[in-house]
Amino acid sequence: MRILHTSDWHLGQELYGFDRGREHDVFLGWLIHKLEETATDVLLVTGDTYDVANPSVESQQRLYRFLRDALMVSKYLQIVIIGGNHDSPARLELPRDLLDCSRVTLVGAMPRRDGKIYPAGTVIELHDATGVPAALCIAIPYLRPGDLPVVDEGESAVASIYAEAMQSIGDRNLPIVVTGHLHTTGAEISELSERRIVIGGQEAVTTDIFPAEASYVALGHLHKPQQVAGHTIIRYAGSPFPMSVAETLLSAPRPARFLRVPGKGALPLDALVTELSALEVIESDYQFPAYIEVAVQLDDVEPELRRRVEDALRDKPFRLTRIERHSAGDGVGLADAVGRGSELVNLDPAQVFGQLYRSKYATEVPDELRKAFTEIVSIANDSGEKAVAL
């Protein structure tokens, strides 16, 4: 059978205030075509279908229209969607009772029985075009602290969930596909776009947690498509198009270009304005104006910065997403350690916390305190609420 693995759609995402709905429409239309062209049996979406836990009505309508159109491609197509760290489990599962459960499976959160997690409930039969079971899918969504049998055991607690799901399969001799939404060691991340997540007190887990019997491990969370070393085929599908300028090219259609001026580093303001003024508009197949971010080297406050950059781009079909400021300076302090010219949106909370701790106590952060801090940050990111000081 043929399985199409995709992930990290981030429906509803805005890039520095620019809505990306039209780009998502192009991608989803292309995906419908690919499902038909390749005679796909199963579409597997491994998390972060939405960009935020409370997606807009338009974003939800976009998903529901896609499900309707995809199911019309073939009367045999199955769709399995798991929850990611950006998704609200309840919101993702909302239309589940309105859909044909034999064709669409939405796993926003770990199934539970008698108040306890129920890994056996993640096992899904995948059928071929004749309706005969041809494979099994262990659909594990993003794991939150409450999903782990013993939170303090870290990676072993995560591994136990996969192991229990495998045990429930018994001796059924079918290929097994396993899902996950997490960060594995050795995988390449994308700067500026991926939210750090902590599972079992760890930011990354080894691929040893996945069952050796699996024929394929389908992962989500990291936006760069890549294969990860392990005892079977383990792949991140990546996002359908870049979530930030730092990300790589993908084979899915890209309706808009991403540009950075300069390509690396930063330029003094006069040199930057000269380069922007000289930018030529290249005819291409892109449907929408290009996104552009610029990096400027400043030694002092420059009140005319934005006006000069916008004037240099005037009458050119570019969408200015961000002006990244780099500053030169003396002295040693917290700002120097995290990047004196860094913008708040780009700061790593763990890095700032580590530097503050070192400056106060002249020693490195203890492992237990570091893990506690990263877990608090993860919980705050998941809930969208401020972490409560304990």
GIKABEL-V94186 format. One record per residue. N is the residue number from 1. RES is the residue in three letters. SS is DSSP state (helix for helix, strand for strand, loop for the rest). PSI is psi in whole degrees, -180 to 180 (999 if undefined). OMEGA is omega in radians with two decimals (999 if undefined). Layout:
((N RES SS PSI OMEGA) (N RES SS PSI OMEGA))
This chain:
((1 MET loop 162 -3.08) (2 ARG loop 124 3.12) (3 ILE strand 129 3.09) (4 LEU strand 117 -3.07) (5 HIS strand 122 3.09) (6 THR strand 169 -3.04) (7 SER loop 168 2.92) (8 ASP loop 56 3.11) (9 TRP loop -36 -3.14) (10 HIS loop 49 3.10) (11 LEU strand 133 -3.13) (12 GLY loop -1 -3.12) (13 GLN loop 141 2.98) (14 GLU strand 135 3.12) (15 LEU strand 100 -3.11) (16 TYR loop 45 3.06) (17 GLY loop -9 3.12) (18 PHE strand 122 3.12) (19 ASP strand 139 -3.08) (20 ARG loop 22 -3.11) (21 GLY helix -41 -3.13) (22 ARG helix -35 3.10) (23 GLU helix -40 3.09) (24 HIS helix -38 3.11) (25 ASP helix -41 3.11) (26 VAL helix -46 -3.13) (27 PHE helix -48 -3.09) (28 LEU helix -35 3.05) (29 GLY helix -42 3.09) (30 TRP helix -40 -3.12) (31 LEU helix -41 3.07) (32 ILE helix -45 3.13) (33 HIS helix -42 -3.12) (34 LYS helix -37 3.10) (35 LEU helix -41 -3.14) (36 GLU helix -44 -3.09) (37 GLU helix -39 -3.09) (38 THR loop 2 -3.11) (39 ALA loop 51 -3.09) (40 THR loop 137 3.09) (41 ASP loop -38 -3.07) (42 VAL strand 129 2.99) (43 LEU strand 123 -3.08) (44 LEU strand 119 -3.13) (45 VAL strand 115 -2.97) (46 THR strand 56 2.91) (47 GLY loop 164 -3.09) (48 ASP loop 48 3.03) (49 THR loop -42 3.07) (50 TYR strand 161 3.14) (51 ASP loop -26 -3.13) (52 VAL loop 160 -3.09) (53 ALA loop -27 3.13) (54 ASN loop 76 -3.05) (55 PRO loop 157 3.13) (56 SER loop 162 3.07) (57 VAL helix -41 -3.13) (58 GLU helix -41 -3.14) (59 SER helix -42 3.12) (60 GLN helix -40 3.10) (61 GLN helix -36 3.14) (62 ARG helix -41 3.10) (63 LEU helix -45 -3.09) (64 TYR helix -38 3.07) (65 ARG helix -39 3.12) (66 PHE helix -46 -3.14) (67 LEU helix -43 3.11) (68 ARG helix -50 -3.08) (69 ASP helix -38 -3.12) (70 ALA helix -40 -3.12) (71 LEU helix -19 3.09) (72 MET helix -14 -3.14) (73 VAL helix -43 -3.14) (74 SER loop 139 -3.14) (75 LYS loop -4 3.14) (76 TYR loop -11 -3.05) (77 LEU loop 132 2.99) (78 GLN strand 148 3.12) (79 ILE strand 129 3.09) (80 VAL strand 122 3.14) (81 ILE strand 124 3.08) (82 ILE strand 159 3.13) (83 GLY loop 148 3.06) (84 GLY loop -178 -3.11) (85 ASN loop -21 3.08) (86 HIS loop -19 -3.04) (87 ASP loop 146 2.91) (88 SER loop 122 -3.14) (89 PRO helix -45 -3.11) (90 ALA helix -40 -3.13) (91 ARG helix -40 -3.14) (92 LEU helix -39 -3.09) (93 GLU helix -3 -3.02) (94 LEU loop -47 -3.07) (95 PRO loop 9 -2.99) (96 ARG helix -43 -3.08) (97 ASP helix -11 3.11) (98 LEU helix -8 -3.05) (99 LEU loop 159 3.08) (100 ASP loop 107 -3.05) (101 CYS loop -17 3.09) (102 SER loop -12 -3.10) (103 ARG loop -30 -3.12) (104 VAL strand 124 3.09) (105 THR strand 121 3.11) (106 LEU strand 116 -3.12) (107 VAL strand 87 -3.12) (108 GLY loop -35 -3.13) (109 ALA loop 165 3.08) (110 MET loop 131 3.07) (111 PRO loop 151 -3.13) (112 ARG strand 150 3.05) (113 ARG strand 127 -3.10) (114 ASP loop 37 3.08) (115 GLY loop -5 -3.13) (116 LYS strand 152 3.12) (117 ILE strand 148 -3.02) (118 TYR loop 81 -3.09) (119 PRO helix -31 3.13) (120 ALA helix -25 3.14) (121 GLY helix -6 3.11) (122 THR helix -6 -3.09) (123 VAL strand 125 -3.07) (124 ILE strand 135 3.04) (125 GLU strand 134 3.06) (126 LEU strand 126 -3.03) (127 HIS strand 150 3.03) (128 ASP loop -174 -3.05) (129 ALA loop -17 3.13) (130 THR loop -3 -3.13) (131 GLY loop 3 -3.13) (132 VAL loop 135 3.08) (133 PRO strand 124 -3.10) (134 ALA strand -14 3.13) (135 ALA strand 169 3.08) (136 LEU strand 145 3.11) (137 CYS strand 126 3.00) (138 ILE strand 100 -2.98) (139 ALA loop 82 3.12) (140 ILE loop 121 3.11) (141 PRO loop -174 3.03) (142 TYR loop 129 -3.09) (143 LEU loop 123 3.07) (144 ARG loop 163 -3.07) (145 PRO helix -39 -3.12) (146 GLY helix -11 -3.14) (147 ASP helix -15 -3.04) (148 LEU loop 133 3.14) (149 PRO loop -47 3.09) (150 VAL loop 103 -3.01) (151 VAL helix -41 -3.03) (152 ASP helix -15 -3.12) (153 GLU helix -3 3.02) (154 GLY loop -124 -3.02) (155 GLU helix -37 -3.13) (156 SER helix -31 3.10) (157 ALA helix -38 3.09) (158 VAL helix -45 -3.14) (159 ALA helix -35 -3.11) (160 SER helix -31 3.11) (161 ILE helix -47 3.11) (162 TYR helix -40 -3.12) (163 ALA helix -41 3.14) (164 GLU helix -38 3.08) (165 ALA helix -40 3.12) (166 MET helix -42 -3.13) (167 GLN helix -34 -3.11) (168 SER helix -19 -3.14) (169 ILE helix -31 3.13) (170 GLY loop -137 -3.06) (171 ASP loop 23 3.11) (172 ARG loop 121 -3.03) (173 ASN loop 73 3.13) (174 LEU loop 151 3.05) (175 PRO strand 147 -3.07) (176 ILE strand 129 3.05) (177 VAL strand 132 -3.10) (178 VAL strand 141 3.11) (179 THR strand 165 3.06) (180 GLY strand 154 3.05) (181 HIS strand 94 -3.01) (182 LEU loop -179 3.14) (183 HIS loop 121 3.11) (184 THR strand 149 3.10) (185 THR loop 143 3.14) (186 GLY loop -7 3.13) (187 ALA loop 152 -3.07) (188 GLU loop 129 -3.14) (189 ILE loop 168 3.06) (190 SER loop 132 3.13) (191 GLU loop 148 2.94) (192 LEU loop 1 -3.02) (193 SER loop -22 -3.05) (194 GLU loop 124 3.13) (195 ARG loop 132 3.10) (196 ARG loop 136 3.09) (197 ILE loop 150 -3.14) (198 VAL loop 127 3.10) (199 ILE strand 120 -3.11) (200 GLY loop 32 3.11) (201 GLY loop 7 -3.11) (202 GLN strand 143 3.11) (203 GLU loop -26 -3.14) (204 ALA loop 143 3.11) (205 VAL strand 156 3.11) (206 THR loop 161 3.14) (207 THR helix -2 3.11) (208 ASP helix -15 -3.13) (209 ILE helix -21 -3.06) (210 PHE loop 143 -3.11) (211 PRO loop 134 3.13) (212 ALA loop -23 -3.11) (213 GLU loop -11 -3.08) (214 ALA loop 139 3.06) (215 SER loop -27 -3.10) (216 TYR strand 137 3.07) (217 VAL strand 116 -3.08) (218 ALA strand 115 -3.04) (219 LEU strand 155 3.02) (220 GLY strand 171 3.09) (221 HIS loop -51 3.12) (222 LEU loop 136 -2.97) (223 HIS loop -10 3.10) (224 LYS loop 125 3.09) (225 PRO loop 131 -3.06) (226 GLN strand 155 3.01) (227 GLN strand 140 -3.10) (228 VAL strand 139 -3.14) (229 ALA loop 139 3.14) (230 GLY loop -174 -3.08) (231 HIS loop 4 3.03) (232 THR loop -173 3.11) (233 ILE strand 118 -3.11) (234 ILE strand 119 -3.05) (235 ARG strand 142 2.86) (236 TYR strand 128 3.10) (237 ALA loop -28 -3.07) (238 GLY loop 172 3.10) (239 SER loop 154 -3.08) (240 PRO loop -31 3.01) (241 PHE loop 163 -3.00) (242 PRO loop 139 3.05) (243 MET loop -14 3.07) (244 SER loop 169 -3.12) (245 VAL loop -23 -3.07) (246 ALA loop -10 -3.00) (247 GLU loop 167 -2.99) (248 THR loop 170 3.07) (249 LEU loop 144 3.10) (250 LEU loop 162 -3.10) (251 SER loop -16 3.06) (252 ALA loop 159 -3.09) (253 PRO loop 140 3.10) (254 ARG loop 102 -3.08) (255 PRO loop -13 -3.11) (256 ALA loop 143 3.10) (257 ARG loop 158 3.00) (258 PHE strand 127 3.14) (259 LEU strand 149 3.01) (260 ARG strand 133 3.12) (261 VAL strand 120 -0.12) (262 PRO loop 173 -3.13) (263 GLY loop -37 3.09) (264 LYS loop 154 3.09) (265 GLY loop -151 -3.11) (266 ALA loop 158 3.14) (267 LEU strand 149 2.96) (268 PRO strand 155 -3.00) (269 LEU helix -46 -3.12) (270 ASP helix -43 3.14) (271 ALA helix -37 3.12) (272 LEU helix -46 -3.14) (273 VAL helix -40 3.11) (274 THR helix -44 -3.12) (275 GLU helix -39 3.12) (276 LEU helix -39 3.14) (277 SER helix -29 -3.10) (278 ALA loop -5 -3.14) (279 LEU loop 132 3.11) (280 GLU loop 143 3.09) (281 VAL loop 119 -3.10) (282 ILE loop 128 3.08) (283 GLU loop 133 -3.11) (284 SER loop -177 -3.13) (285 ASP loop 2 -3.14) (286 TYR loop 137 -3.06) (287 GLN loop -28 -3.02) (288 PHE loop 159 -3.13) (289 PRO loop 149 -3.09) (290 ALA strand 148 2.95) (291 TYR strand 143 3.12) (292 ILE strand 136 2.98) (293 GLU strand 152 -3.09) (294 VAL strand 153 3.12) (295 ALA strand 125 -3.05) (296 VAL strand 139 3.09) (297 GLN strand 120 -3.10) (298 LEU strand 139 3.05) (299 ASP loop -9 -3.10) (300 ASP loop 176 3.09) (301 VAL loop 136 -3.13) (302 GLU loop 93 -3.07) (303 PRO loop -22 -3.10) (304 GLU loop 9 -3.03) (305 LEU helix -59 -3.05) (306 ARG helix -41 -3.12) (307 ARG helix -42 -3.11) (308 ARG helix -39 3.11) (309 VAL helix -45 -3.14) (310 GLU helix -37 3.10) (311 ASP helix -38 3.14) (312 ALA helix -27 -3.13) (313 LEU helix 0 -3.09) (314 ARG loop 138 3.13) (315 ASP loop 10 3.04) (316 LYS loop 142 -3.06) (317 PRO loop 63 3.11) (318 PHE strand 147 3.06) (319 ARG strand 110 -3.10) (320 LEU strand 115 -3.10) (321 THR strand -35 -3.00) (322 ARG strand 145 2.96) (323 ILE strand 110 -3.11) (324 GLU strand 120 -3.09) (325 ARG strand 129 3.05) (326 HIS strand 129 -3.10) (327 SER strand 142 3.03) (328 ALA loop 142 -3.13) (329 GLY loop 171 3.14) (330 ASP loop 177 3.02) (331 GLY loop 162 -3.14) (332 VAL loop 131 -3.13) (333 GLY loop -173 -3.11) (334 LEU helix -42 -3.11) (335 ALA helix -37 -3.14) (336 ASP helix -38 -3.08) (337 ALA helix -37 -3.09) (338 VAL helix -1 -3.13) (339 GLY loop 102 -3.03) (340 ARG loop -32 -3.11) (341 GLY loop 10 -3.06) (342 SER loop 143 3.03) (343 GLU loop 153 -3.07) (344 LEU helix -40 -3.08) (345 VAL helix -22 -3.07) (346 ASN helix -6 -3.08) (347 LEU loop 140 3.08) (348 ASP loop 115 -3.11) (349 PRO helix -39 -3.12) (350 ALA helix -36 3.13) (351 GLN helix -43 3.12) (352 VAL helix -44 3.13) (353 PHE helix -43 -3.14) (354 GLY helix -43 3.14) (355 GLN helix -40 3.12) (356 LEU helix -42 3.13) (357 TYR helix -44 3.14) (358 ARG helix -39 -3.13) (359 SER helix -28 -3.09) (360 LYS helix -39 -3.03) (361 TYR helix -3 3.09) (362 ALA loop 35 3.08) (363 THR loop 166 -3.13) (364 GLU loop 156 3.12) (365 VAL loop 129 3.08) (366 PRO loop 149 -3.08) (367 ASP helix -43 -3.10) (368 GLU helix -40 3.14) (369 LEU helix -39 3.12) (370 ARG helix -44 3.13) (371 LYS helix -40 3.12) (372 ALA helix -41 -3.14) (373 PHE helix -46 -3.12) (374 THR helix -32 3.11) (375 GLU helix -38 3.09) (376 ILE helix -43 3.11) (377 VAL helix -42 3.14) (378 SER helix -44 3.13) (379 ILE helix -41 3.13) (380 ALA helix -40 3.12) (381 ASN helix -39 -3.11) (382 ASP helix -42 -3.04) (383 SER helix -21 -3.08) (384 GLY loop 11 -3.14) (385 GLU loop 162 3.10) (386 LYS loop 138 3.07) (387 ALA loop 140 -3.13) (388 VAL loop 129 3.11) (389 ALA loop 129 -3.10) (390 LEU loop 999 999))
